[in-house]
Each structure stands twice: as structure tokens, then as C-alpha cells.
Amino acid sequence: MLICSVLYAQSRKKVIATDTVPQKDDTTQLKKRQLNEVVVSASRISENILRSPVSIEKMTTADFKRSAAPSFFDALENVKGVQLITPSLGFRIINTRGFANTTNVRFTQLVDGVDNQAPHIGAPIGNALGPSDLDIESVEIIPGTASALYGLNAINGLANFITKDPFTSQGVSIQQKTGINHIGDKETSAKLFSETSFRIAKAISPKFAFKLNGTYTAGYDWIANNTTDLNATANAKLGIAAGPDNPGYDPVNGYGNESSDRKTVTLGGKQYSIARTGYAEKEVTNYDLHNVKVDVGLAYKLNDNTRVNYTFRFADLDNIYQRANRFRLSGYILQQHAVEIKNNIYQLRGYWTSENTGKSYNLRSASENIDRNYKDDNAWYSDLTKGFNAAIEKGASVSQALQQARQLADAGRYQPGTASFKNTLDKLTNINNWDIGAALRVKDDLLHAEGQVNISDAISTNFQKETGLHLLAGFDHRTYIIHPDGNYFINYVPHKEYSDIDYSKTGGFVQVAKELFNNELKLSATLRADRNDYFDLKLNPRFTAVYSPVVEQNFRVSFQSGYRFPSIFEAFSNVNSGGVKRIGGLRVVSNGIFENSYLRTSIDAFQAAVKNDFNAGIGTDAAIEKEKGLLKKNTYTYLQPEHINSFEAGYRSILFDGQLSVDADFYYNKYNNFIGQVEINVPNTTKPDSIPYYLNDKTKQGRYRAWTNSQSTVYNIGGSLGLSYKLFQMYILTGNVSYAKLQRTANEDALEDGFNTPQWIANFSFGGNRVVGNLGFNATYKWQSGFYWQSFLVNGNVASYGTIDAQVNYDFLKTGLNLKVGATNLTNKYYNSFLGGPAIGGFYYTTLTLAVK
């Protein structure tokens, strides 16, 4: 970020420069340090955190050391207003202020100002391409809209990971983290975890410095094995309960028995919903986790004010990933090159990110097609019908006949652990068509360029002092380059199916800030404009005010607007998946589908009603005519950008000579045009009288899952309060509580994106660094309320849970060695952070960190 030459501390002339802080601070020194704490992300300039115009949270190396979390990224879970969800031990997802999911395209994650998203996903894969514990300096989180300054994905918030400068943080550091998880796990035995990291940084000369970081992680991922029946009511009218005895059984983490793998079958004069048998997740994946990441940083000072930085980042991932389906990432490669030149007046930056999904695959498609490789659907259902009839003739009950019929149809089925199963799975993971295979083969690139100028300092070094004005402007351009693979993406232009697709966006902003009334009032206004290849110009304004009657007391209010353009997956996807095509929402991709389709929810209700009528003795044709009014024509249409209007008020202060810090905020948001998916089917006829008959037969309709916009207007409110108290100059007692609520929805429709957020989240911790000699400790309790989870994989209630994390650490000062022994979820009570994901148990670890200057 651009370094502003005039800080708030200088402008008010009430704050003394920070001195070197001894091991045990007195209250005066503590207050000095807090009054000079600086953030750069809130306004893209350096400013005192107390006078930040929007809510911002900051954690430093001291906070990370004190945290009971095993890594700096895990420690973010205890930050006020932050929700972390866990699709994998290998990565976690940050969310703020609602509408969470396992691929959070509404939250931007930066490393030294560089977006570290995976391009085709449109969001980061946890910290896969981010810094290690050894190289992190601080993290700044804006838990709210940041679109006016950052555009793109920052509609719900932003995190900026700031790494250590090789000029000022030199030396060699090595860290070994050893842990154990899956203790008491009924799915597997206890497993070891290991993470080895190193950092080398050196200033070769006063002008040139470099750093090199590397991390290798190995472990055993958390297991997802939720056996709740998603098709519980399918045969309830026939007296068949949910669960394994349901012939339409569809467990949450079982695949190959979803709706596209089921048929309505007439047996003994009754119609049953029957699914293929499918496989449990643990049978079609490897939970071994192996992640490698490396980064290199070069820094050169052109002069005392100007420097050039180059960074290369590399990540190789083997772990589980989740979107609407669960995936096994294998040999998944991310690479990034970034270069910047900056001084106190201007900054120019450019970077290129490339993504290659390697040998990754879709667990659902793998399960579906293992069954179909053994026996195709028609043959399997024919054998099942024969088996049922034969069992009934021999006097079996309906329940017994259904079980015997499945056993007959599954005779010779590939069993996990056998050579035939392994060979078939290996084959499918290399077939890039989800109708017949499971491979995820995506290659794409992201190119980004941006610039920023501090106009005030460019005019004169005294301009801000003389006028009280601070002027800032910036621009950015981003292009995604998709390399179509024939399954996940294809070029929509005829005869160019495998030609590259470009998807670009250009934007810029201007910002004006003014201090009034002896610097007690600070006002700012920002206007951003963005244009996408497929959408008109969009404007994002931001207005802020900060009132500081005294330097320690600060009140803030802000209003801002934000747009989010569709990601490349939302815009251009064209995936065949088990007979259902997932398509992007741009007209060039899905032209004609929206206009001629019917909502799948209404088709499901229609088919279920027809089946129930048949079982009650009504003929099929008569039942279709009776129930056709349940069918609903699709009213959704082509994609438009998402939009938010957000109002926020807050208060931040330090009291009692710096011993107590207080931060509170309240927000009110209004969202329009949520981007989500709708399932729609197109009948293979245009004759109105024939449409209901076609929609009652799965073979006579095209099935789609299309990206579109919700027709709802959504309002949500929330707030948070954080307190931190320095006790006896060595202990720190902190607590925070966050509230988030989906207040109301106007014009409610079925597409409304899941709020997926606990109403209450609370964190409490007590500890300190070097509280007894060189010994430090921390204990943290986190609790969140239960909430409703809504996704295309599963809908339902996530139970509330509370966890205790704890650690003790000791500094061996003479050797530069630190020993940390800790645990997360100390009581080892397994919980789910969301539905469809893994059960998370206790994680017990030891970390040795050696730093040599």
C-alpha cells in the first residue's frame, strides 16, 4: 500500500513517537504504542487505526504468538466479526457479515496488496498461496464492504496479509510443527500431522535484499461422513422411513445416489423412488494431505524513497475442496508473479496468476460413474425390477423384496479396496467429462495491473498541511484468460470451442479527505467506477466521517455502495455432470434456456404428486392432468452484477491510560441481485399440451443448473463489540461478541442465497507473552449459535458449538528458540462448521521455532 508521508499522529501533534518498548510496558508506553498503531487497508493510505473511517481489525506477530491457534490463519477465527468455516484441514475460509459459503467470492484476500485467488474459483483456497507463519508481519481485516476502494469481490469484506520486509527482518528461521488429530474418531485411527517451514532473509547491500520461504505440510484430512438422508420423504407415503432401508436413500456424504441417479419405478403396482447404491465419500477419496508452498521476494531501492519489489509464489495442493460438490485436489498448482514500484507519491503493481487443477477429480461424478461402469442404469433398474418380482413371488414382504432386489442388481458391483474398484476409479479420474468420468482439468490465468497516486504529495509536500486536504486516485485492470478444456469450460463461439476466452474488467477511483475543526472531524468521499466486458459502467461511492473530541475517543459513520461482477465460473461454466449441465449465466453461454425452462423444484413436486396419485389408484395420464398446475415456468434470466448498499456506525477508544481498548460497530445492509444457481429443466417439446407429459419423464427433458440473480431484495443487520484489557502490565484479557441477522427478504424466491451465518459468535481469551520469566500462555473459548445452512449439496441446521483452545510457550532467549505446546478443540468434541463438510475434532500440536539473526 502507498505510504502517506503525513500521519494522523503528526497532524494532531498530540502523539509522541513510539519508543522501543521494554519487556514489561508501563501505562505511558502502552498508550503511546496504541496511539501510533497504523493501518493501511481502510483508506489505502497509512492512518491511525483509531481514526479509521470504517471497521478494521488488526493482528500482529505478538498477537499470533499469544494465540492458541496452530497458525496465524487459524488465529483469525477469534477476530471480532470473523467467521471461519472448515472444508478441509488444508484450508479454511474467511467470511464476515453473512452469506457464507465454501467458496467465498464475496470476500477479497490480499497478500501485500496482491489478490491471491484461484482464478477459475474466483476466491482464495484458504492460505494456499499466502505467507507462512514465519513471514507474516500483520493481518488487517475489513469486516464489511470495501468495494469503493478495491472493487471486484470485496462486497462483504477484505483481508490484507502483510509480510515481513527483508531489509528490516533479516536472518534464518526454521519452524517444525508436529501434531495429532482424529483421536477418538470412529472413522479412523489417530493420525500424525507435520508442517516444516523455513525463512531466509538477507540485505545483500543497502539497496538490495531478498527473502525465501518454504512450507511442506503433511497430515490426514478431516472426514465427512454425514449419513442423513436427503431424500427422506421420497417413499414416505408408502410407509418407508428415511435411512438405509429407503430405496431412494441419499446420504449427505454419499455420492452416486443423487436426484440424477434416481428413477421412479413401478413395482407390484406401486411407484417407488429408487436410487443407485452409490459410495460413501471415504470410499472414493484419499484423505492424505500433502501441500507445498514456496515464495521468493526480491527488493531493490532505487533511491531513499523508491523501491522495486518482485515476488514469486508457488503452491502444490493435495487435499479436499468443496463447492456444490466435494473434490479431491491432487497435483493442483497455483503460481503467481508480482512486481511493483512504489514510493511516497505513487505505486504501480502488476501480477500474473496461473492455475492448473492437475489430476483433481469430482467425488460425486466418480461415484456415479463407478456404478455405471459396472452396469448402466437401464440394465441395473431392469435387474432390480426382476429381482423384486421374483422375491414377491417367493412370498417376501415388500421391504424384503426391495432389499433382495438391490442385492441382485448389485451382484458383482465394484467393491472399495478391490483391484477392479481402484482401476475403475483411476480411469474415471482421467476422463474429462462428468457424464462418463470425473476429472477436473482446468487451466486459466489472471492478469492484473493497478496504480495509485498520492495527489496531495505530488502537488507539494506541504499541500496537505496547508489545505487540510488529502487527495488520492487509482486505477486497475484485470483480465481472466480461460483455456477451455471441453468439459468445465468451452468457448461459446461456434467452431472455436477450444479457443481461449478473455474476460476483463477496468476501474478506477478518486478519494478526497478533509480534516476540520482543529482536526477533530475528518471527512472523506470516494467514487469508484468499474466496467466489465459484458456489463455497463457501475459506480461505487463511499462517504465517511470520523469525529474525535479527544485523541483517545473516536466515532465513525460511513455509507458505501458495492458491485460484484460474476466470476468466470459463474459467467462461463459449461459442465456436464451426471446428466445435469451447469451453465454460466451470460446470454452468450445460456441463450434460449431461461426462456423455455421450468423450475426443477416445481417439477419435483409435480412428479411426486403424480407418483402419489398413481399409488392411490389414479392412472398416470389422469394424474398428470390433475397435477400439471404445480409446474412453474422459469422467471429467472441472464446474469447481472450483485449490488449492496451498506451503512455503518462505530466507536473506537482507549481508556485508563491505554489499559482498556474498546471497539464497537453497527451495520445495516441491503442486497440486490444475489448471484446464485437455479435448477431448471427444458422439455423436449414446444407443444403446450405435451409439456406436462414430457416433464414427468426424465428422459424427455434437458436438465440444467444455471447461474442467475435472485429476485429477492435482502436486508441484514448486525454489530459487534470488542474489549481488550491489559492486566498488571503482563496479562491480556480480551472478549468480543458479534451479531448478524437476516432481517427480512422482500419478494422472496427460491434462489435466495443462504445467509449461512450464526446469529451470535463470541470469543474470550486470557493470556500473555513472557508473563513468568520467558513463559507465556493463552486460553481461548469460542462459541457460536446454531444456524440454518443452505447450499446445493444440503440444507439443514448446523448445531451450536463451543471450543476451548489453549497453549503455553517458552522463549529460550540465548538460542533464539521458542517452544509452543497447544491444542484446538481441547475437549475433542466433534462438530461441523457447516453441513456437507467434515467433522472437526481436537488437534494437539507442538511447535518449535528457531530464529537466527
Secondary structure, DSSP 8 states (H G I E B T S, - for coil): ----SS-HHHHH----------SS--HHHHHHHHHT-EESTTTSS-EEGGG-SS--EEEEHHHHHHSSSSSHHHHGGGSTTEEEEEEETTEEEEEESS---SS-TTEEEEETTEE--BTTTTB--TTTTS--TTTEEEEEEE-S--HHHH-TTTTSEEEEEEE--TTTS-EEEEEEEEEEE-TT-TTS--EEEEEEEEEEEEESSSSEEEEEEEEEEEEE--------BTTTTTTGGGT--SSTTSTT--BTTEES-SGGGEEEEEETTEEEEEE---EEGGGS---EEEEEEEEEEEEEESSSS-EEEEEEEEEEEEEEEESSSEEEEEEEEEEEEEEEEE-SSEEEEEEEEEEE-BTEEEHHHHHHHHHHHHS-HHHHHHHHHHHHHHHHHTT--HHHHHHHHHHHHTTT---TTSHHHHHHHHHHTT---BTT--EE--EEEEEEEEEEEEHHHHH-TTHHHHH-EEEEEEEEEEEEEEE--SSSB--SSTT-TTS-EEEEEEEEEEEEEEEETTTTEEEEEEEEEEEETTEEEEEEEEEEEEEEEETTEEEEEEEEEEEE---HHHHHBEEEETTEEEE-SSHHHHTTTGGG-EEHHHHHHHHHHHHHHHHTT--HHHHHHHHGGG--B----S---EEEEEEEEEEEEEETTTTEEEEEEEEEEEEES-EEEEEEEEES---TTTHHHHHT-GGGEEEEEEEEE-S-EEEEEEEEEEEEEEETTTEEEEEEEEEEEEEEEES--TT-------SEEEEEEEEEEEEETTEEEEEEEEEE--EEE--SS--EEE--EEEEEEEEEEEETTTTEEEEEEEESTT---B-SSTTS--B--EEEEEEEEEE-
